[in-house]
């Protein structure tokens, strides 16, 4: 849906020691394609080491609205993800939320809404 109604946002956080992904990445990144008007996450991904982990986080976040805040997504990760990256995932979600808030108050979103 590349029609000017979605944005791509990334949130970053440091990975803890002892994680498989740490040998490849220093940070964990969560990316999301978000509907501008409603803040709904249409697709999400992350840099966990396994494809299964990346897909799980994507499914977990899909459909959540950032306009409602990030608490629901954080709660879902803390409840359903049981791995060493929990704190990094939460921190990356908070960073992603900050980027979304900046975009919501910025000129980009106003421009996208009028086009």
C-alpha positions in Angstrom: 0.0 0.0 0.0 2.5 2.6 -1.1 0.0 5.4 -1.8 1.3 8.1 0.6 -0.9 6.8 3.4 1.7 4.7 5.2 5.0 5.5 6.8 8.0 3.3 7.7 9.4 3.7 11.2 12.3 2.0 13.0 13.0 1.8 16.7 16.4 0.7 18.0 17.8 -0.7 21.3 21.0 -2.3 22.6 21.0 -6.1 22.7 22.0 -7.9 25.9 25.2 -9.9 26.1 24.8 -13.6 25.2 22.3 -13.2 22.5 22.8 -15.0 19.1 21.8 -11.8 17.3 24.5 -9.9 19.1 27.2 -11.6 17.0 25.6 -10.0 13.9 24.0 -6.8 15.3 24.9 -4.5 18.2 21.4 -3.3 18.4 18.0 -4.7 18.0 15.7 -2.9 15.5 12.0 -3.1 15.2 10.6 -1.8 11.9 6.9 -1.1 11.2 4.8 0.1 8.3 2.2 2.2 9.9 -1.1 3.7 8.6 -0.7 7.5 8.9 -4.3 8.3 9.7 -5.0 5.6 12.4 -1.5 4.7 13.5 -2.2 1.0 12.9 0.8 -1.3 12.4 0.2 -3.0 9.0 3.5 -5.0 9.1 6.3 -5.2 11.6 9.6 -7.0 11.7 12.7 -7.0 14.0 16.3 -8.2 13.9 16.0 -11.2 16.2 18.3 -14.0 15.1 15.7 -16.5 14.1 13.1 -16.2 11.4 10.6 -17.7 13.7 11.3 -15.0 16.3 11.1 -12.2 13.7 7.8 -13.5 12.4 6.3 -14.0 15.9 7.1 -10.3 16.8 5.6 -9.2 13.5 2.4 -11.1 14.1 2.2 -9.9 17.7 2.5 -6.2 16.7 0.3 -6.3 13.5 -3.0 -4.5 14.0 -2.0 -2.5 17.0 -2.5 1.3 16.9 0.3 3.6 17.9 -2.3 6.4 18.4 -3.5 4.4 21.5 0.1 4.5 22.8 2.7 1.8 23.1 1.6 0.2 26.3 -0.5 -2.6 24.7 2.4 -3.6 22.5 4.8 -3.6 25.4 2.4 -5.7 27.5 2.0 -8.2 24.6 5.8 -8.6 24.3 6.3 -9.0 28.0 3.5 -11.5 28.2 4.1 -13.7 25.1 7.8 -13.3 24.3 10.0 -15.3 26.6 13.5 -14.7 25.6 16.6 -12.7 26.5 15.6 -9.8 24.2 12.5 -8.8 26.1 14.0 -5.6 27.5 15.6 -4.7 24.2 12.3 -5.3 22.4 10.5 -3.0 24.9 13.2 -0.3 24.5 13.0 -0.5 20.7 9.2 -0.2 20.9 9.5 2.9 23.0 12.0 4.3 20.5 9.6 3.5 17.6 6.8 5.2 19.5 8.9 8.3 19.9 9.5 8.5 16.2 5.8 8.0 15.5 5.0 10.9 17.9 7.5 13.1 16.3 6.0 12.4 12.9 2.5 12.9 14.1 3.4 16.4 15.3 5.5 17.2 12.3 5.0 18.5 8.8 5.4 15.1 7.1 2.1 13.7 8.4 0.2 16.9 7.6 1.6 16.7 4.1 0.7 13.0 3.8 -2.9 13.6 5.0 -3.6 16.3 2.4 -2.3 14.2 -0.5 
